[in-house]
Amino acid sequence: MTIIITTYLDSGVLIAAAISVNADEFITTEKTTKPLHRVTEINVIFLGS
């Protein structure tokens, strides 16, 4: 299982990298209103309040 964790820095590039290595999950603090959460190829998990 590969898990990628990120903050706001280059999330688009990191999500592409996570998909390319067949990661199971992408964990981020980026708000759920951002386009990152529209990705369907990988499970995006939001850590925030």
Phi, psi and omega per residue, in radians:
M1 nan 2.306 3.080
T2 -1.965 2.293 3.108
I3 -2.217 2.284 3.112
I4 -1.920 2.261 3.111
I5 -2.075 2.351 -3.109
T6 -2.550 2.887 2.959
T7 -1.890 -2.485 -3.069
Y8 -1.389 -0.201 -3.025
L9 -1.297 2.063 3.045
D10 0.808 0.803 -3.113
S11 -1.044 -0.612 3.126
G12 -1.089 -0.757 3.116
V13 -1.174 -0.726 -3.109
L14 -1.207 -0.636 3.101
I15 -1.161 -0.660 3.081
A16 -1.114 -0.717 3.105
A17 -1.127 -0.734 3.135
A18 -1.081 -0.737 3.106
I19 -1.134 -0.695 -3.095
S20 -1.177 -0.432 3.101
V21 -1.751 0.210 3.118
N22 1.019 0.736 3.083
A23 -1.125 2.623 3.128
D24 -1.477 -0.586 -3.082
E25 -2.475 2.657 3.045
F26 -2.227 2.011 -3.082
I27 -1.835 2.276 -3.050
T28 -2.505 2.793 3.010
T29 -1.785 0.056 3.121
E30 -1.188 2.383 -3.059
K31 -1.027 2.608 -3.097
T32 -1.199 -0.157 3.090
T33 -1.456 -0.133 -3.112
K34 -1.447 2.663 -3.112
P35 -1.004 -0.418 3.128
L36 -0.908 -0.600 -3.070
H37 -1.411 0.017 3.054
R38 -1.587 -0.061 -3.128
V39 -1.174 2.308 -3.120
T40 -1.905 -0.180 -3.078
E41 -1.359 -0.235 -3.074
I42 -2.596 2.623 3.112
N43 -1.329 2.018 -3.140
V44 -1.748 2.171 -3.121
I45 -1.973 2.278 -3.124
F46 -1.731 2.189 3.029
L47 -1.874 1.880 -3.136
G48 -3.069 3.123 -3.113
S49 -1.722 nan nan
